[in-house]
Amino acid sequence: MQSKNLPKTIAVHAGTVPDKNTGAIMTPIFMTSTYVQEAPGVHKGYDYSRADNPTREAHEKALAEIEVGASKALAFSSGLAAEQAIIQLLNPGDRVIVCDDVYGGTGRLFRRLFAKYNIDFQFVDMNDHELVRQTATKNTKLIWMESPTNPTMKVIDIKAMATIAKSVGALLVVDNTFASPYFQSPLLLGADIVLHSSTKYIGGHSDMIGGCVMMSRDDLFEQLKFIQFAAGSVPSPFESFLFLRSIKTLAIRMEQHAINALAVAEYLEKHSAVRKVYYPGLPSHPGHELAKRQMKGFSGMVSFDLAGNYDHVLKFLKKLKVFALAESLGGVESLINHPEKMTHASVPEELRRKLGIGPTLLRLSVGIEDPRDLIADLEQALTIS
Ligand SMILES: *Cc1c(COP(=O)(O)O)cnc(C)c1O
């Protein structure tokens, strides 16, 4: 699917200009902690690399260009570091409404770390708009959502959440990791802050941990830039260079992820050894119509319930040759994950059951290999004797 939102040309050129000193077409890696000053306080705009570094600056400029609707971006050392910076905008006593199937690490950060600073996190089903409306009060400072969500790919209405946030003067934060900047532009739908675990699709090669936030409001940028500087969770210049390199292929990678994911989802949906498939690109998915409205493509994450029991799951996993059993997602290679025992092991059991995360649920991060090879791999593994 050709995205109208993020032109491929922008992805290729984002953030980079030829080096002023040498003409190098690629941004140099400025591995330096400090910068020589001509006189006290007189310098070229850089005094210490936690505050500013030219390679990170190019990385952040690229992130602002690829997230449509953003004017500024900040890079962090992980997705969770980016989330922590956003929560540090708050004060004790503030309330946050969070989608109940939020990423496990986000739930852990909120429940186990920030709750003790007297920030109140209320986890709700965001497909129930009335419930979100009733939960929102004047003390609600943030509404925090993902879409599609993990692992059942629930689609949440970004515009509707933005309307509720505005009605109580709260900010809407969208974790856009699963869609990537290529397939979804929450800032155009009313979000105030977008965040990504760049570890996933933005990095795209399963070789780095990183995070970022994007926004269009200067006041939010200034506050978050101060938090980034004061708290210090910045990526290294080397990582910034690699993220810049990754961003150049974001558009073509995402298109192949989506083509392959749809092929895999359609294949699985027809298979008798599969009970249920969760992919927003399938017309059978309850969020399909909404996903068509608010996304430019359905991205590369597919979950499914295997018919049978956990023993069947173990046999199936053993037989796979192309899909690797691993946590994480968004890399060029295909991965498979067992949410109950892996990514979602820290989610309280009762909530796991409510979200439909059982022993036979599997989540695929569909890579950019030849889709025929991916389907052939699933086919031979599904033939469980
Ligand atoms: C991985 C992930 C995060 C956390 O990012 P890290 O880079 O692992 O710190 C946050 N949100 C979502 C949706 C993720 O998949």
The ligand as an SDF file (V2000), in Angstrom:
LIG
                    3D

 15 15  0  0  0  0  0  0  0  0999 V2000
    8.8090   -2.4510   23.2280 C   0  0  0  0  0  0  0  0  0  0  0  0
    7.7110   -1.5140   23.4880 C   0  0  0  0  0  0  0  0  0  0  0  0
    7.8530   -0.4730   24.4190 C   0  0  0  0  0  0  0  0  0  0  0  0
    9.1000   -0.3140   25.2630 C   0  0  0  0  0  0  0  0  0  0  0  0
   10.2090    0.0440   24.5130 O   0  0  0  0  0  0  0  0  0  0  0  0
   11.7260   -0.3860   24.8720 P   0  0  0  0  0  0  0  0  0  0  0  0
   12.4860    0.1590   23.7220 O   0  0  0  0  0  0  0  0  0  0  0  0
   11.7650   -1.8620   25.0050 O   0  0  0  0  0  0  0  0  0  0  0  0
   12.0510    0.3000   26.1630 O   0  0  0  0  0  0  0  0  0  0  0  0
    6.7950    0.3950   24.5810 C   0  0  0  0  0  0  0  0  0  0  0  0
    5.6440    0.2640   23.8880 N   0  0  0  0  0  0  0  0  0  0  0  0
    5.4770   -0.7300   22.9860 C   0  0  0  0  0  0  0  0  0  0  0  0
    4.1810   -0.8280   22.2450 C   0  0  0  0  0  0  0  0  0  0  0  0
    6.4880   -1.6520   22.7520 C   0  0  0  0  0  0  0  0  0  0  0  0
    6.3070   -2.6360   21.8740 O   0  0  0  0  0  0  0  0  0  0  0  0
  1  2  1  0
  2  3  1  0
  2 14  2  0
  3  4  1  0
  3 10  2  0
  4  5  1  0
  5  6  1  0
  6  7  2  0
  6  8  1  0
  6  9  1  0
 10 11  1  0
 11 12  2  0
 12 13  1  0
 12 14  1  0
 14 15  1  0
M  END
$$$$
